[in-house]
Amino acid sequence: MNKKQLLKLGCPEDCVVEAIQAVQQAAMAGEIKGKYGPRLIEEILAAPSTFADHPRFGDLANALLHPEPVEPPREPIEYKVWGRERIDDNTFTQMADACRLPNAVGAALMPDAHLGYGLPIGGVLALEYAVCPYAVGVDIACRMKLSILDLPVTSLEDEKRSGDYDRALEKGTVFGAGGSHDRKQLHPVLDQDWDVTRVTRELKPKAWAQLGTSGSGNHFVEFGIVTLDQPELGLEPGRYVALLSHSGSRGPGYGVCNTYSSIAKTNLPRKYAKFGQLAWLDLDTEAGQEYWLAMNLMGDYAAANHDVIHKNVSHLIGAQIIAGVENHHNFAWKETHGGRDVIVHRKGATPAAAGELGVIPGSMASPAYIVRGRGNPESLNSASHGAGRKMSRTQGREKFRIKAVANDLLTKGVRVLSAGADEVPGVYKDIDEVMRQQADLVETIARFDPRIVKMCGDGSKAED
């Protein structure tokens, strides 16, 4: 039985957790089957005192007999905002809810912030010895990776080589929600211990099938030109061909998030039931430890995913990788802030500790920036993970046509191999404005300008 069924039977919302646990235990013991479950719940709701000492349903009966007092909402902890004028009210409301968690001790909101699930995209949240699966995100360890190649810039601008570059992107990875390579890819991440949890063990076949793939949504792989104005990354100033990708842990990460978010919701004390998607797992519990191990494995898998993509694409174009930068977002880290050990969740936010390198992209028609963190304590050493959406996907599909946008971009020197109308430049904020708003969080050390872009299409093809 699920929450919706229980509420329909008349179970109080703050007793749903006990009801689900009781029904599951009774079913596993073979005590209830079929339609008897709903009838039994109705009997307990009608006369809970009769079941107060029942070995399976006693907790439910006592929860009905002795409801916990409703805890008044906690005032949200204070947090600093970057780019406030470009963030909508719904995002602030969502952030305030997250800042009311009883274990919340620090937070910040980045200039690319917009509405998400649980925690806003661009939200940073520090919890005391607890982890919130939805504050990490569904695509665990979504990641940016930039590789600089030993190819002359003239080759990227040579029409005779355009077909080679296109084929490298088309053949080097696979897009689409369930996409997989015709031939399974190999990487040492598959030799790691996937038995750390039951969930990761069951997801390993999917992980192998999806290794080296890019998924959908805002994920991309693109060629472009990196401009260095001063020596950086072991390279002299100049212009370089580079490969930039954005994707994460794919189906396995989604499976880990959903599994442990459901566990967190089920185990949430009744007085905190209002937090819903912000349900957390204490790290001293078995479920909390399992999620932490699974999340970190997904981090390794996401890094491997990019590694395979970059090796495939660079091999197909006949290039060697001579330098690179990469970073996670959608992850949780054990860190110390203000002398306190905390779990910092960065959902769509880039780690930006002092000296830490990262990549912050704009859109298919605007620059990405290689940055070095300044270690600003007010942002919990964080920065934006991109430009941030200013328009929903539905609004984007209603307003734009990918064919028209792609034709316009072609006149500006950007070739779009495939993409959706919900990912065109017009749905994003101005990346240069976002970078100005967070100048105290990161310094820019290089600029990447896209030239050939591959994303998951929405049925329209840019070349039509």
C-alpha positions in Angstrom: 0.0 0.0 0.0 1.2 3.5 -0.8 0.7 6.9 0.8 -2.1 7.8 -1.6 -4.1 4.7 -0.8 -3.6 5.1 2.9 -4.7 8.7 2.9 -7.8 7.7 0.9 -8.6 5.2 3.7 -8.5 8.0 6.2 -5.0 7.5 7.7 -3.7 10.8 9.1 -0.8 12.1 7.0 1.5 12.2 10.1 0.9 8.4 10.6 1.5 7.3 7.0 5.2 6.3 7.8 4.1 4.0 10.6 1.3 2.5 8.4 3.6 1.8 5.5 6.2 0.2 7.8 3.6 -1.9 9.5 2.0 -3.1 6.2 5.4 -4.0 4.8 6.4 -6.0 7.9 3.1 -7.8 8.0 3.3 -8.7 4.3 6.8 -10.0 4.7 5.6 -12.2 7.6 2.8 -13.5 5.4 0.1 -12.1 7.7 -1.8 -10.0 5.1 -2.6 -10.6 1.5 -4.6 -8.9 -1.2 -7.7 -6.9 -0.1 -7.3 -7.8 3.5 -4.6 -5.1 4.0 -7.0 -2.1 3.4 -9.7 -3.8 5.6 -7.2 -4.2 8.4 -6.1 -0.6 8.2 -9.7 0.5 8.4 -10.2 -1.6 11.5 -7.1 -0.1 13.1 -8.2 3.4 12.2 -11.7 2.7 13.7 -10.4 1.2 17.0 -6.6 1.8 17.5 -6.6 0.9 21.2 -7.5 -2.7 20.2 -4.2 -2.9 18.3 -1.9 -1.0 20.8 0.0 -4.2 21.7 0.0 -5.8 18.2 3.6 -6.9 17.2 3.3 -5.4 13.7 0.7 -2.6 14.0 1.3 -1.4 17.6 3.4 1.6 16.5 0.7 2.7 14.1 -2.0 2.2 16.7 0.0 4.2 19.3 0.7 6.9 16.8 -3.0 7.3 16.2 -3.7 7.3 19.9 -1.0 9.7 20.9 -0.3 12.0 18.0 2.9 14.0 18.3 2.4 17.8 18.8 2.8 19.7 15.6 6.2 21.5 15.7 6.1 25.1 14.7 8.1 25.9 11.6 11.6 26.9 12.3 12.8 30.2 11.0 15.1 29.7 8.1 18.8 30.1 8.7 20.3 33.2 7.1 22.1 32.8 3.8 23.7 35.1 1.2 22.5 35.4 -2.3 24.4 36.3 -5.5 22.5 37.8 -8.4 19.3 38.3 -6.4 17.6 40.5 -9.1 17.6 37.6 -11.6 16.1 35.0 -9.3 12.4 34.4 -9.1 10.2 34.3 -5.9 9.5 30.5 -6.2 13.2 29.8 -6.0 13.5 31.9 -2.8 10.5 30.1 -1.3 12.1 26.7 -2.0 15.4 27.8 -0.6 13.7 29.1 2.6 12.1 25.7 3.1 15.5 24.0 2.8 16.9 26.4 5.3 14.2 25.4 7.8 15.6 21.8 8.1 16.4 21.1 11.7 20.0 20.2 10.9 20.7 23.0 8.5 23.7 25.1 9.6 24.8 27.0 6.5 23.5 27.9 3.0 24.0 30.1 0.0 22.3 30.8 -3.4 24.3 31.2 -6.6 23.5 33.6 -9.4 22.3 30.8 -11.8 19.7 29.7 -9.3 16.3 28.5 -10.4 13.5 26.1 -9.2 14.5 22.5 -8.7 13.3 19.4 -6.8 13.8 19.8 -3.0 16.7 22.2 -3.2 16.9 24.9 -6.0 19.4 24.4 -8.8 22.2 26.7 -7.7 21.5 26.0 -4.0 24.2 25.2 -1.5 23.2 23.7 1.8 25.3 22.5 4.8 23.7 19.9 7.1 25.1 18.7 10.4 26.0 15.0 10.0 23.2 14.2 7.5 22.8 13.9 3.8 19.7 14.8 1.7 19.4 12.8 -1.5 17.3 15.4 -3.3 19.7 18.2 -2.2 22.4 16.2 -4.0 20.1 15.7 -7.0 18.8 13.0 -9.3 21.8 13.1 -11.7 24.4 12.4 -8.9 27.8 13.9 -9.6 26.8 15.6 -12.8 30.1 17.0 -14.1 31.9 19.3 -16.4 35.1 18.2 -18.2 37.2 20.2 -20.6 40.2 18.7 -22.5 42.6 20.8 -24.5 43.8 19.0 -27.7 47.0 19.1 -29.7 45.2 20.2 -32.8 45.8 23.5 -34.7 42.9 26.0 -34.4 42.9 26.3 -38.1 41.7 22.7 -38.4 38.5 23.6 -36.5 37.9 26.5 -38.8 38.7 24.4 -42.0 35.6 23.4 -43.9 37.4 20.4 -45.2 37.8 19.0 -41.7 34.3 19.8 -40.5 33.0 16.3 -41.4 35.8 14.8 -39.3 34.9 16.9 -36.3 31.2 16.2 -36.7 31.7 12.4 -36.9 33.9 12.5 -33.8 31.0 13.9 -31.8 28.4 11.7 -33.5 30.3 8.5 -32.9 32.2 9.3 -29.7 29.2 9.3 -27.5 25.4 8.5 -27.5 22.6 10.8 -26.5 19.1 10.0 -25.3 17.5 9.0 -22.0 18.1 5.3 -22.5 21.1 5.5 -24.9 23.9 3.0 -25.0 26.9 2.2 -27.2 26.6 -0.7 -29.7 29.7 -2.1 -28.1 30.1 -1.8 -24.4 32.9 0.4 -23.2 35.6 -0.5 -20.7 37.0 1.5 -17.8 38.6 0.6 -14.4 35.5 2.0 -12.6 33.8 -1.3 -13.5 36.4 -3.1 -11.4 35.5 -1.1 -8.3 33.3 -2.7 -5.6 29.7 -2.3 -6.8 28.5 -4.6 -4.0 28.8 -1.7 -1.5 24.9 -1.6 -1.5 22.2 -3.8 -3.0 21.2 -0.9 -5.2 24.6 -0.4 -6.8 25.0 -4.1 -7.3 21.7 -4.3 -9.2 22.5 -1.2 -11.2 26.0 -2.3 -12.4 24.7 -3.9 -15.7 23.0 -0.6 -16.5 26.1 1.3 -15.6 28.2 -0.8 -18.0 25.6 -0.4 -20.8 25.5 3.5 -20.3 29.2 4.0 -19.8 30.5 6.7 -22.2 27.0 8.1 -23.0 25.6 11.6 -22.5 21.9 11.4 -21.8 19.5 14.2 -22.5 18.3 17.5 -21.0 21.1 20.1 -20.8 23.9 17.6 -21.3 26.2 18.3 -24.3 29.5 17.5 -25.9 31.1 20.3 -28.0 34.2 21.4 -29.7 35.4 25.0 -29.3 38.4 27.3 -28.9 40.0 28.0 -25.5 41.8 31.4 -25.2 44.5 31.8 -22.7 45.7 35.3 -22.1 48.5 34.3 -19.7 50.3 31.0 -18.9 47.9 28.5 -17.3 47.3 24.8 -17.1 50.9 24.2 -18.1 50.3 26.0 -21.4 51.6 29.2 -23.0 49.2 32.0 -23.8 47.3 31.4 -27.1 44.3 29.8 -28.7 43.7 26.0 -28.5 41.1 23.5 -29.8 39.2 22.0 -26.8 36.5 19.5 -26.1 33.9 20.3 -23.4 31.3 17.9 -22.0 28.5 18.0 -19.5 26.7 14.9 -18.1 26.6 12.7 -15.0 25.9 9.3 -13.6 23.0 8.6 -15.9 20.5 5.9 -15.1 22.5 4.5 -12.1 22.6 7.8 -10.4 18.9 8.3 -10.9 18.3 4.8 -9.4 20.4 5.6 -6.3 18.7 8.9 -5.7 15.2 7.6 -6.0 15.9 4.5 -3.8 17.4 6.4 -0.9 15.1 9.4 -1.2 12.2 7.0 -0.7 13.9 5.5 2.3 14.5 8.9 3.7 10.9 9.9 3.3 9.7 6.7 4.9 12.0 7.1 7.9 11.2 10.8 8.4 9.8 11.5 11.8 6.1 12.4 11.7 6.7 16.0 12.9 9.0 16.6 9.9 6.7 15.0 7.3 6.2 18.4 5.7 9.7 18.4 4.3 8.9 15.7 1.8 11.6 15.8 -0.9 14.0 17.4 1.5 14.0 14.2 3.6 17.4 13.4 4.9 19.4 10.4 6.1 21.5 10.7 9.3 25.0 9.5 8.5 25.1 7.3 11.6 22.3 5.1 10.2 22.7 2.1 7.9 20.8 3.8 5.2 22.8 7.0 5.5 26.1 5.1 5.3 24.8 3.1 2.3 23.8 6.3 0.4 27.1 7.9 1.1 29.0 4.9 -0.4 26.6 4.7 -3.3 26.9 8.5 -4.0 30.7 8.4 -4.0 30.6 5.4 -6.4 28.3 7.4 -8.6 30.9 10.2 -8.5 33.6 7.8 -9.7 31.2 6.5 -12.4 30.4 10.0 -13.6 34.1 10.9 -13.9 34.7 7.6 -15.8 31.8 8.4 -18.1 33.5 11.7 -19.2 36.8 10.0 -19.4 35.5 7.5 -21.9 33.7 10.2 -23.9 36.9 12.3 -24.1 39.1 9.3 -25.1 36.6 8.2 -27.7 36.1 11.7 -29.3 39.8 12.7 -29.2 40.8 9.3 -30.8 38.2 9.7 -33.5 39.5 13.2 -34.4 43.1 12.0 -34.1 44.2 14.2 -31.2 46.1 13.9 -27.9 44.9 15.5 -24.7 47.5 17.9 -23.5 45.7 19.6 -20.6 42.3 19.6 -18.9 40.0 20.8 -16.1 37.0 19.0 -14.6 34.6 19.3 -11.6 31.5 17.7 -10.0 28.3 19.4 -9.1 25.2 17.6 -7.7 27.2 16.1 -4.9 27.8 16.3 -1.2 31.2 16.8 0.5 32.4 16.4 4.1 34.0 19.8 4.8 34.8 22.1 7.7 33.3 25.6 7.8 33.4 28.0 10.7 35.2 25.4 12.7 32.3 22.9 12.3 32.3 19.6 10.4 29.4 19.6 8.0 28.0 17.9 4.9 27.9 20.5 2.1 25.4 19.8 -0.7 26.0 21.7 -4.0 23.1 21.1 -6.3 24.0 22.8 -9.5 26.9 24.6 -7.8 30.6 24.4 -8.5 33.2 23.8 -5.7 35.3 26.9 -5.5 37.8 26.6 -2.7 40.8 28.8 -2.9 42.9 27.7 -5.9 40.4 25.0 -7.0 39.8 24.9 -10.8 36.4 24.4 -12.4 34.4 25.1 -15.6 31.3 27.2 -15.8 29.5 27.1 -19.1 27.0 29.5 -20.7 25.0 28.1 -23.6 25.5 26.7 -27.0 26.2 30.2 -28.3 27.9 31.8 -25.4 31.3 31.2 -23.7 32.2 28.8 -20.9 34.9 30.0 -18.5 37.7 28.1 -16.8 37.8 29.5 -13.3 39.9 29.4 -10.1 38.1 29.5 -6.8 38.7 32.3 -4.4 37.5 30.3 -1.3 34.7 32.7 -0.2 33.4 31.4 3.1 30.0 33.2 2.7 29.3 30.9 -0.3 30.7 27.9 1.5 33.5 27.9 -1.2 31.0 27.6 -4.0 30.1 29.3 -7.3 27.5 28.8 -10.0 27.6 25.7 -12.3 26.4 27.6 -15.4 24.4 30.6 -16.6 21.1 29.2 -15.2 17.7 29.0 -16.8 15.5 32.1 -17.1 12.7 30.1 -18.8 11.2 26.6 -18.3 11.6 23.8 -20.8 7.9 24.1 -21.7 8.2 27.8 -22.3 11.3 27.2 -24.4 9.6 24.7 -26.6 6.6 27.0 -27.1 8.7 30.1 -27.9 11.6 28.7 -30.1 12.1 26.4 -33.1 15.5 24.6 -33.1 15.8 24.8 -36.9 15.5 28.6 -36.9 17.9 29.0 -34.0 20.4 26.6 -35.5 20.4 28.5 -38.8 20.9 31.8 -37.0 23.8 30.3 -35.0 25.5 29.0 -38.1 25.8 32.5 -39.4 27.6 33.3 -36.1 30.1 30.5 -36.5 28.4 27.9 -34.3 27.2 24.6 -35.9 24.5 22.7 -34.0 24.4 19.0 -34.9 21.4 18.3 -32.7 19.6 19.9 -29.8 16.1 20.7 -28.4 14.3 24.0 -28.5 14.3 23.9 -24.7 18.1 24.3 -24.7 18.6 27.2 -27.1 20.5 30.3 -25.9 17.3 32.3 -25.3 16.3 30.1 -22.3 19.4 30.9 -20.4 20.6 33.9 -18.4 23.5 36.0 -19.7 26.7 34.1 -18.6 28.8 37.3 -18.6 26.4 38.9 -16.2 26.4 35.8 -14.0 30.2 35.9 -14.0 30.3 39.6 -12.9 27.8 38.8 -10.1 30.2 36.2 -8.7 33.5 37.9 -9.2 34.2 37.5 -5.5 33.7 33.7 -5.8 35.9 32.9 -8.7 38.5 34.4 -11.0 38.4 33.7 -14.7 41.6 32.2 -16.2 40.5 31.2 -19.7 37.5 31.4 -22.1 36.0 28.6 -24.2 33.9 29.6 -27.2 31.8 26.8 -28.7 32.0 26.0 -32.4 30.3 22.6 -32.9 27.6 21.5 -30.5 25.9 18.1 -30.0 23.0 17.6 -27.6 20.0 15.4 -27.4 17.4 16.5 -30.1 13.7 16.9 -29.6 12.7 15.4 -33.0 13.9 18.3 -35.0 17.3 18.2 -36.7 19.5 21.3 -37.1 20.6 20.3 -40.5 17.0 19.9 -41.9 
